[in-house]
Amino acid sequence: MKRSVVLISFVWWMAVSGPSFAAAEKTPEALEKQYEAERNPRKRAEIARELMDQRLEELRATIGIGTGTMLEESSLILEKYRAALERLGPAVREAAHTGTSKRTEVHLRSHIRELENMKISVSTMERPFLEKLLAPAIQLREEVLYSIMHPPKK
């Protein structure tokens, strides 16, 4: 009797949580397509944040490899992260929602902190490339903070 209850509860739990596991396994390319297809601005902002997380992981993996290869200004990984950051700005502006702006500000703050940590861990020759990613992230965070502090009047 106990085994059947445990088995049934396990199967129910897997059925309920199964779709969330599948959503967590989306590739960056799938997220880009989903972003383009999505019309809800809040959901677009959420997708853009997920895409930025994945692109940051790719960047972190490249820097953490330690193969001796240097980042290049035209590096594909840097361009992909920059593109993900550029998607987030318009999505948040279009959403014009305080909750979305607050989540985005926290998200950008953590990304800025992570990029600064990466900048410390790379050579001085590679730092300018990460600084070029940091500058627009800091600027977008300031814009989002301003929109939170000074919301548009209705």
C-alpha positions in Angstrom: 0.0 0.0 0.0 2.8 2.5 0.9 4.7 1.6 -2.2 1.7 2.3 -4.4 1.1 5.7 -2.7 4.7 6.6 -3.1 4.8 5.5 -6.7 1.6 7.4 -7.5 2.8 10.6 -5.9 6.2 10.3 -7.7 4.4 9.9 -11.1 2.1 12.8 -10.3 5.1 15.0 -9.3 6.9 14.1 -12.5 3.8 14.9 -14.6 3.4 18.3 -12.9 7.1 19.3 -13.0 7.9 17.7 -16.3 7.1 20.7 -18.5 9.3 23.0 -16.3 12.3 20.7 -16.9 11.7 20.9 -20.6 11.5 24.7 -20.5 14.8 24.9 -18.7 16.6 23.0 -21.5 15.9 25.5 -24.3 18.9 26.4 -26.4 19.8 30.0 -27.0 18.7 29.6 -30.7 15.3 28.4 -29.6 15.0 31.3 -27.1 15.9 33.7 -30.0 13.1 32.3 -32.1 10.7 32.4 -29.2 11.6 36.0 -28.5 10.9 36.9 -32.1 7.5 35.1 -32.1 6.4 36.4 -28.7 4.1 39.5 -28.8 3.6 40.0 -25.0 6.3 42.5 -23.9 6.6 41.1 -20.4 7.2 37.6 -21.7 9.7 39.0 -24.3 11.6 40.6 -21.4 11.6 37.3 -19.5 12.9 35.5 -22.6 15.6 38.1 -23.1 16.8 37.7 -19.5 16.9 33.9 -20.0 18.9 34.4 -23.2 21.3 36.7 -21.5 21.9 34.1 -18.8 22.7 31.4 -21.3 25.0 33.7 -23.3 26.8 34.7 -20.0 27.3 31.0 -19.3 28.9 30.6 -22.7 31.1 33.5 -22.1 32.1 32.2 -18.7 32.9 28.8 -20.1 35.1 30.3 -22.8 37.0 32.4 -20.3 37.2 29.6 -17.8 38.6 27.1 -20.2 42.2 28.5 -19.8 43.4 27.2 -23.1 45.5 30.3 -23.7 43.3 31.5 -26.5 42.5 35.2 -26.1 39.2 36.8 -26.6 39.0 38.8 -29.8 37.0 41.9 -30.4 35.1 40.1 -33.2 34.6 37.0 -31.1 31.3 35.3 -31.8 30.5 34.8 -28.1 31.0 38.5 -27.3 28.7 39.4 -30.2 26.0 37.0 -29.1 26.1 38.4 -25.5 25.9 41.9 -26.9 22.9 40.9 -29.1 21.2 39.4 -26.1 21.7 42.6 -24.1 20.4 44.7 -27.0 17.2 42.6 -27.1 16.6 43.2 -23.4 16.5 47.0 -23.6 13.6 47.4 -26.0 11.7 44.5 -24.4 11.8 46.2 -21.0 11.0 49.7 -22.4 8.0 48.2 -24.3 6.7 46.3 -21.3 6.7 49.5 -19.2 5.8 47.5 -16.1 7.4 48.1 -12.7 7.7 44.4 -11.8 9.5 43.7 -15.1 11.8 46.7 -14.6 12.7 45.6 -11.1 13.4 42.0 -12.1 15.5 43.3 -15.0 17.5 45.7 -12.8 18.3 42.9 -10.4 19.2 40.7 -13.4 21.5 43.4 -14.9 23.1 44.0 -11.5 24.1 40.4 -11.2 25.4 40.3 -14.8 27.4 43.4 -14.3 29.0 42.0 -11.2 29.8 38.7 -13.0 31.3 40.6 -16.0 33.5 42.7 -13.6 34.7 39.4 -11.9 35.5 38.0 -15.4 37.3 41.2 -16.2 39.6 40.7 -13.2 40.3 37.2 -14.1 41.4 37.8 -17.7 44.6 39.4 -19.0 45.0 43.1 -19.4 44.9 42.6 -23.2 41.4 41.1 -23.0 39.9 43.6 -20.5 38.8 46.1 -23.1 36.6 43.5 -24.8 34.7 42.9 -21.5 34.6 46.6 -20.8 32.8 47.0 -24.2 30.1 44.6 -22.8 30.0 46.3 -19.4 29.3 49.8 -20.7 26.0 49.1 -22.4 24.9 46.9 -19.5 25.6 49.7 -17.0 23.8 52.2 -19.2 20.8 50.0 -19.5 20.7 49.3 -15.8 20.7 53.1 -15.2 17.9 53.6 -17.7 15.8 50.9 -15.9 16.5 52.4 -12.5 15.4 55.8 -13.8 12.2 54.3 -15.2 11.5 52.7 -11.8 12.1 56.0 -9.9 10.3 58.2 -12.5 7.5 56.1 -13.9 5.5 57.7 -16.8 2.5 59.6 -15.6 -0.9 58.2 -16.6 
